[in-house]
Amino acid sequence: MIEVYIDGASAGNPGPSGAGIFLKANGNVERYSIPLGIMENHEAEYHALIKALEICIQKNYQTVSFRTDSQLVNAAMEKEFVKNKRYSPLLEQALQLSRQLPLFFIKWVPSSENKSADDLARAAIRKNNTKDIEQ
């Protein structure tokens, strides 16, 4: 089973944002720190999930267990529903991607257990290019 820890972070709400993905796969560790541009924190959380799902699909992983410290994302994925319609397209994209994996699990974890992904997300914020953000 592949363990995937994800986190999205924003410096401001909205502000420069990043996705952190920490993957444990077959004894190997993979780290991704992906700048996302300007968005709010909840959007960054969804984008972290989407990017991680895309990576897992690209690598042809079959059984993945995701961990997130975002109660919003976890609940939305489990219920396949989000109250705030602003996040509906992101949830739908994540659900479509998750259905491409033979076995997909998602679990909420406290922030203290998600430190690696959080550090990667914060590093991604710093990678945002100011010139790209202004567009």
C-alpha positions as CSV (number, residue, x, y, z in Angstrom):
1,M,0.0,0.0,0.0
2,I,1.2,3.5,-0.9
3,E,0.9,6.1,1.9
4,V,0.3,9.7,0.7
5,Y,0.4,12.6,3.0
6,I,-0.9,15.9,1.5
7,D,-1.2,19.5,2.6
8,G,-2.1,22.8,1.0
9,A,-1.0,26.1,2.5
10,S,-1.5,29.8,1.7
11,A,0.4,32.9,2.9
12,G,-2.7,35.0,3.3
13,N,-6.3,34.0,2.4
14,P,-6.1,34.4,-0.5
15,G,-2.3,34.5,-1.1
16,P,0.6,32.7,-2.6
17,S,-0.1,29.0,-2.1
18,G,1.6,25.7,-2.3
19,A,1.0,21.9,-2.2
20,G,3.1,19.5,-0.3
21,I,3.0,15.8,-1.1
22,F,4.9,13.2,0.9
23,L,4.7,9.7,-0.5
24,K,5.9,6.4,0.9
25,A,6.0,3.8,-1.8
26,N,7.6,0.4,-1.5
27,G,10.2,1.5,0.9
28,N,11.0,4.7,-1.0
29,V,10.1,8.2,-0.1
30,E,9.1,10.8,-2.6
31,R,8.6,14.5,-1.8
32,Y,6.8,17.1,-4.0
33,S,6.7,20.8,-3.3
34,I,4.4,22.4,-5.9
35,P,3.7,26.2,-6.1
36,L,0.1,26.9,-6.9
37,G,-0.1,30.7,-7.4
38,I,-2.7,32.8,-5.6
39,M,-5.6,31.1,-4.0
40,E,-7.2,30.6,-0.6
41,N,-6.2,27.8,1.8
42,H,-9.1,25.5,1.2
43,E,-8.4,25.6,-2.5
44,A,-4.8,24.8,-1.9
45,E,-5.9,21.8,0.1
46,Y,-8.0,20.5,-2.8
47,H,-5.2,21.2,-5.3
48,A,-2.7,19.2,-3.1
49,L,-5.1,16.2,-3.3
50,I,-5.6,16.6,-7.0
51,K,-1.9,16.8,-7.7
52,A,-1.2,13.8,-5.5
53,L,-3.9,11.8,-7.2
54,E,-2.4,12.7,-10.6
55,I,1.0,11.5,-9.5
56,C,-0.3,8.2,-8.2
57,I,-2.2,7.6,-11.5
58,Q,0.9,8.5,-13.5
59,K,3.0,6.1,-11.5
60,N,0.3,3.4,-11.8
61,Y,0.0,2.9,-8.1
62,Q,-2.9,0.5,-7.4
63,T,-3.6,0.8,-3.6
64,V,-3.2,4.3,-2.1
65,S,-4.0,5.6,1.4
66,F,-4.2,9.3,1.6
67,R,-3.8,11.3,4.8
68,T,-4.8,14.9,5.2
69,D,-5.1,17.3,8.1
70,S,-7.9,19.1,6.2
71,Q,-11.2,18.1,7.8
72,L,-13.0,19.9,4.9
73,V,-11.3,17.9,2.2
74,N,-11.6,14.6,4.1
75,A,-15.3,15.0,4.8
76,A,-16.0,16.2,1.2
77,M,-14.3,13.1,-0.3
78,E,-16.0,10.7,2.1
79,K,-19.5,12.2,1.6
80,E,-18.9,13.1,-2.1
81,F,-20.5,16.5,-1.2
82,V,-19.3,19.9,-0.3
83,K,-21.6,22.7,1.2
84,N,-19.7,25.6,-0.4
85,K,-20.4,25.3,-4.1
86,R,-17.2,27.2,-4.9
87,Y,-15.3,24.0,-4.2
88,S,-17.7,21.7,-6.2
89,P,-15.5,21.6,-9.3
90,L,-12.4,20.8,-7.3
91,L,-14.2,18.0,-5.4
92,E,-15.6,16.6,-8.7
93,Q,-12.1,16.6,-10.2
94,A,-10.7,14.8,-7.2
95,L,-13.5,12.3,-7.1
96,Q,-13.0,11.5,-10.8
97,L,-9.3,11.0,-10.3
98,S,-9.8,8.8,-7.2
99,R,-12.1,6.5,-9.2
100,Q,-9.2,5.8,-11.5
101,L,-7.4,4.0,-8.7
102,P,-8.4,0.4,-7.9
103,L,-8.2,1.1,-4.1
104,F,-8.4,4.6,-2.7
105,F,-8.7,5.5,0.9
106,I,-8.6,8.9,2.6
107,K,-8.2,9.6,6.3
108,W,-8.0,12.7,8.5
109,V,-4.9,13.0,10.6
110,P,-3.9,15.7,13.1
111,S,-1.5,18.4,11.9
112,S,1.2,16.9,14.1
113,E,1.2,13.7,12.0
114,N,1.3,15.7,8.7
115,K,4.4,17.7,9.3
116,S,6.4,16.5,6.3
117,A,3.6,17.5,3.9
118,D,3.1,20.8,5.7
119,D,6.8,21.6,5.4
120,L,6.7,20.8,1.7
121,A,3.6,23.0,1.2
122,R,5.2,25.9,3.0
123,A,8.4,25.5,0.9
124,A,6.2,25.6,-2.3
125,I,4.7,28.9,-1.2
126,R,8.3,30.4,-1.4
127,K,8.7,28.9,-4.9
128,N,5.9,31.0,-6.3
129,N,7.3,33.5,-8.8
130,T,6.0,37.0,-8.1
131,K,5.9,37.7,-11.8
132,D,3.6,34.7,-12.4
133,I,1.4,35.6,-9.5
134,E,0.7,39.1,-10.9
135,Q,-0.8,37.7,-14.2
